[in-house]
């Protein structure tokens, strides 16, 4: 087998739906570097629905076989674990950091996946290919994960009116 092909099998390739790409771009314009006001931003914590709420809704919507359901549960738990670790390091705009720090100091034992919402989950999903490439996941795991993450992205797109704040 071609060495380059082996490397390609270990890269998660996601097709981010246009509607979700548009949301990320608009969010970047609203919250990005040019908008650093030093304030807490125009949002209130906790977000509703939370990352955990969204992932639970996604699981319930699938109604899959026992084996598929276990794979989806494992995937969503992995996303929650990554989210809780990555939020403060790579998923916040500068304008959001003061609210994050204030919330963490008032609620030090809170899981951030129970506080932050869909927009932050989407930011993680976009960065997931890079994070998983650094984790050195095998090609079999990537092949199993890719269609399930893609299903989650489709779910976010279909329900974006309710899950993503304007």
PyMOL commands that set and color helices and strands:
alter all, ss='L'
color gray80, all
select helices_A, chain A and resi 3-9+18-31+33-35+51-62+66-91+94-106+112-114+118-134+139-158+160-163
alter helices_A, ss='H'
color red, helices_A
deselect
rebuild
show_as cartoon
